[in-house]
Amino acid sequence: MPNNTLMPASEIDLASLIHIIRGTQVMLDSDLAALYQVETKRLNEAVKRNKERFPKQFMFQLSDDEYTHLRSQIATSSVASQYGGRRYNPFVFTEQGIAMLSAVLRSKIAIDVSIRIMDAFVKMRRFLINNQAFLSRLDQVELKQLETDRKLEQVFHHIASQTEVKQNIFFQGQIYDAFSFLIDLIQKAKKSIYLIDNYVDTHTLNILSKKNKDVEVTIFTAGKGRLSKQDIHTFNLQYPVLSVNKNTSFHDRFVILDEKEAYHIGASIKDAGKKCFGITKMEDKSLIESLIKQING
């Protein structure tokens, strides 16, 4: 078993750790273990204990040929040395498998890193789709060089910023896409975020923690979720400022950014991707003003 080198997700290019195998975007068990700051052995043991949660579409073991090809691709990589002393071929995890891993490991690091990985998967897929014609002309060596180029993340951000999506529907299981969309919304705010949601918990706070620095967050809720005073205090220690106000006037969920841009959300954001739901931007300014007046009244 290789010794994992801890790799803080904020300091590495996650896109360079995503590989396309059997036509699917996947990540290696050892890379995930390093990101989650656990041993590869512990990660795979947790998977074995929850085997029923990891069907073939969530994870699979590389064949000898696949492993040899992958090692040749990363031969010049700084992380290639991790894979030299393994006694068995590695397992790889798809998007769904990584989402399940964060639930199985049950650590704050796993949840936080999984959200970053979700974002990387979605942006990688978006990049490949939008540039399919160009990429089809590249051979495998050129494609790998493009994937591992640290400037790729800048390209992703540029592509994502060119088109504003005003509405979307996420179907059951699209956890990465839903979380990525919500995080993109949260990061649009420059001054304030109002969240109207009767069911909030620490998963809600994990999304809100991706806000820009100094953006103030106010949650209006009927208090039907599981959010304690200690959770709020812990959040404010690292991501100030958050306040939670009780309000029983609302049934639906809304997000209001900088008191001028609002979105109607069909489900609590903590459940993003678990069931089918939609998000729609509100275009009528008078409705947004009425909404703000209602919560401040």
C-alpha positions in Angstrom: 0.0 0.0 0.0 1.4 3.4 -0.8 1.7 6.1 1.8 -0.7 8.9 1.2 0.6 12.4 0.9 -2.0 14.8 2.3 -3.3 17.1 -0.5 -5.4 20.0 0.7 -8.1 20.4 -1.9 -7.7 24.2 -1.9 -4.0 23.9 -3.0 -4.2 21.5 -5.9 -5.8 21.3 -9.3 -8.6 18.8 -8.8 -9.1 18.5 -12.6 -5.7 16.8 -12.9 -6.9 14.0 -10.7 -9.9 13.2 -12.8 -9.4 10.4 -15.4 -11.6 9.1 -18.1 -11.8 5.3 -17.9 -14.4 3.2 -19.7 -16.0 6.4 -20.9 -16.6 7.7 -17.4 -15.0 10.4 -15.3 -13.4 8.8 -12.2 -10.9 9.4 -9.4 -8.5 7.0 -7.9 -9.0 5.6 -4.4 -5.5 6.8 -3.3 -6.1 10.3 -4.6 -9.4 10.5 -2.8 -7.9 9.2 0.4 -5.2 11.8 0.3 -7.8 14.5 -0.3 -10.0 13.2 2.6 -6.8 13.0 4.8 -7.3 9.3 5.5 -5.3 6.2 4.6 -6.3 4.4 1.3 -6.7 1.2 3.4 -9.2 2.9 5.7 -11.1 4.4 2.8 -11.5 1.0 1.1 -12.4 -0.7 4.4 -15.2 1.8 4.8 -16.4 0.9 1.3 -16.3 -2.8 2.1 -18.4 -2.3 5.3 -21.0 -0.5 3.1 -20.7 -2.7 0.0 -24.4 -2.5 -0.8 -24.0 1.3 -1.2 -21.4 1.0 -4.0 -22.8 -0.8 -7.1 -20.7 -1.0 -10.2 -21.8 2.3 -11.5 -20.4 3.9 -8.4 -17.0 2.2 -8.3 -15.0 -0.5 -10.0 -11.5 -2.0 -9.9 -9.1 -1.3 -12.8 -8.0 -4.2 -15.0 -4.3 -4.9 -15.5 -4.3 -3.1 -18.9 -6.2 -0.1 -17.6 -3.8 0.2 -14.6 -0.8 0.0 -16.9 -2.2 2.6 -19.3 -3.0 4.9 -16.4 0.4 4.6 -14.9 2.0 5.5 -18.3 -0.2 8.6 -18.4 0.9 9.8 -15.0 4.6 8.7 -15.3 5.8 12.3 -15.3 3.4 13.4 -12.6 4.5 14.4 -9.1 1.9 12.0 -7.7 2.9 9.1 -9.9 5.2 7.6 -7.1 2.1 6.9 -5.0 1.1 4.0 -7.4 4.4 2.1 -7.6 4.1 -0.1 -4.6 0.5 -1.3 -4.7 -0.2 -5.0 -4.2 -3.5 -4.9 -6.1 -5.0 -2.8 -8.8 -6.7 0.4 -7.5 -10.4 1.1 -7.3 -11.8 4.1 -9.0 -15.0 6.1 -8.0 -17.5 7.8 -10.3 -19.3 11.0 -9.3 -22.1 9.0 -7.6 -19.5 6.9 -5.7 -17.7 10.0 -4.5 -21.0 11.5 -3.2 -21.6 8.2 -1.3 -18.1 8.2 0.1 -18.6 11.5 1.8 -21.7 10.1 3.5 -19.9 6.9 4.5 -16.8 8.6 5.9 -18.9 11.2 7.8 -16.2 13.8 8.4 -16.3 17.5 7.8 -13.2 17.3 5.6 -14.9 14.6 3.5 -18.0 16.8 3.0 -16.1 19.9 2.3 -13.7 18.2 -0.2 -16.6 16.4 -1.9 -18.2 19.7 -2.7 -15.0 20.9 -4.3 -14.8 17.6 -6.3 -18.4 18.0 -7.4 -17.5 21.4 -8.8 -14.4 20.0 -10.6 -16.4 17.1 -12.2 -19.1 19.4 -13.4 -16.7 21.9 -14.9 -14.6 19.2 -16.5 -17.7 17.8 -18.1 -18.9 21.2 -19.2 -15.5 22.0 -20.7 -15.4 18.7 -22.7 -18.9 19.1 -24.0 -18.4 22.8 -25.1 -15.1 21.9 -26.8 -15.9 18.5 -28.2 -15.0 19.4 -31.8 -11.6 20.8 -30.8 -10.7 18.0 -28.4 -11.6 15.4 -31.0 -8.6 16.6 -33.0 -6.2 16.0 -30.2 -4.3 12.7 -29.7 -4.2 11.2 -26.2 -0.9 12.8 -25.2 -2.1 16.3 -26.1 -5.4 15.7 -24.3 -3.6 14.6 -21.1 -1.4 17.7 -21.3 -4.5 19.8 -21.6 -6.2 18.1 -18.7 -3.2 18.5 -16.4 -2.4 22.1 -17.4 -2.9 24.3 -14.3 -4.4 27.0 -16.5 -7.4 24.7 -17.2 -9.2 25.9 -14.1 -9.1 29.4 -15.5 -10.6 28.2 -18.7 -13.4 26.5 -16.7 -14.2 29.7 -14.8 -14.2 31.7 -18.1 -16.6 29.2 -19.8 -18.9 29.1 -16.8 -19.1 32.9 -16.6 -20.1 33.4 -20.2 -23.7 32.1 -19.9 -26.2 32.9 -17.2 -28.6 30.0 -16.5 -31.9 31.4 -15.4 -33.7 28.1 -14.7 -32.8 24.5 -14.3 -34.2 21.1 -13.3 -32.1 18.6 -11.4 -33.3 15.0 -11.4 -32.8 12.5 -8.6 -29.1 11.5 -8.3 -27.7 14.6 -9.9 -26.0 15.6 -6.7 -22.8 17.1 -8.1 -24.7 19.2 -10.7 -27.2 20.5 -8.2 -24.5 21.4 -5.6 -22.3 23.0 -8.2 -25.3 25.2 -9.5 -26.2 26.3 -6.0 -22.6 27.1 -5.1 -22.3 29.2 -8.3 -25.4 31.1 -7.2 -24.1 31.7 -3.7 -20.8 33.0 -5.1 -22.6 35.6 -7.2 -23.4 37.6 -4.0 -21.2 40.5 -3.2 -22.8 41.9 0.0 -25.7 39.8 1.3 -27.5 36.5 1.0 -31.1 35.9 2.2 -32.1 32.3 2.4 -35.8 31.4 3.0 -35.9 27.7 3.9 -37.8 26.0 6.6 -35.5 23.0 6.7 -31.9 23.9 7.4 -29.0 21.9 8.9 -25.2 21.6 8.7 -25.5 20.5 5.0 -27.1 23.9 4.3 -24.2 25.6 6.0 -21.7 23.6 4.0 -23.1 25.2 0.8 -23.3 28.7 2.4 -19.6 28.5 3.5 -18.7 28.8 -0.2 -19.8 32.4 -0.2 -17.5 35.3 -0.9 -15.6 36.8 2.0 -17.5 39.5 4.0 -20.9 38.5 2.5 -23.5 38.5 5.3 -25.9 35.6 5.4 -29.4 35.7 6.9 -31.5 32.6 7.1 -35.3 32.9 7.6 -36.8 29.6 8.7 -39.6 28.0 10.6 -37.0 25.9 12.4 -38.1 22.5 11.2 -34.5 21.5 10.4 -31.7 20.4 12.6 -29.6 23.5 13.1 -28.3 24.2 16.6 -26.9 27.4 18.2 -23.5 25.7 18.3 -23.6 25.0 14.6 -24.3 28.7 14.0 -21.5 29.7 16.4 -19.0 27.4 14.7 -19.9 28.7 11.3 -19.5 32.3 12.4 -16.0 31.6 13.8 -14.8 30.8 10.3 -17.3 32.3 7.8 -18.9 35.4 9.5 -21.5 36.8 9.5 -24.5 34.4 9.7 -27.8 35.2 11.5 -30.9 33.0 11.7 -34.4 34.5 12.1 -37.6 32.6 12.8 -40.3 33.1 10.2 -43.3 30.9 9.7 -44.9 32.9 6.8 -43.3 30.9 4.0 -43.9 27.5 2.4 -41.6 27.8 -0.6 -37.8 28.3 -0.6 -36.1 31.4 -2.0 -32.5 32.7 -2.3 -32.1 36.5 -2.6 -28.7 37.9 -3.5 -27.7 41.5 -2.7 -31.4 42.4 -2.3 -31.8 42.6 -6.0 -31.6 39.1 -7.5 -33.9 36.3 -6.4 -34.4 32.6 -7.2 -37.3 30.3 -6.4 -36.1 26.8 -5.3 -38.4 23.8 -5.3 -36.6 22.0 -2.5 -34.5 22.7 0.6 -30.9 23.3 -0.6 -29.7 20.7 1.9 -31.4 18.0 -0.2 -30.1 19.2 -3.6 -29.9 16.3 -6.0 -31.6 13.8 -3.7 -34.9 14.2 -5.5 -36.1 16.0 -8.7 -36.5 19.8 -8.1 -36.3 23.0 -10.1 -34.6 26.4 -9.7 -36.0 29.5 -11.4 -34.8 33.1 -11.5 -37.4 35.7 -10.6 -37.5 38.5 -13.3 -40.2 40.7 -11.8 -38.4 43.4 -9.7 -41.6 44.3 -7.9 -42.0 40.7 -6.7 -38.5 40.7 -5.3 -39.1 44.0 -3.5 -42.3 42.5 -2.0 -40.5 39.4 -0.9 -37.8 41.4 0.9 -40.4 43.6 2.5 -42.2 40.5 3.8 -39.2 39.1 5.5 -38.1 42.4 6.9 -41.6 43.4 8.0 
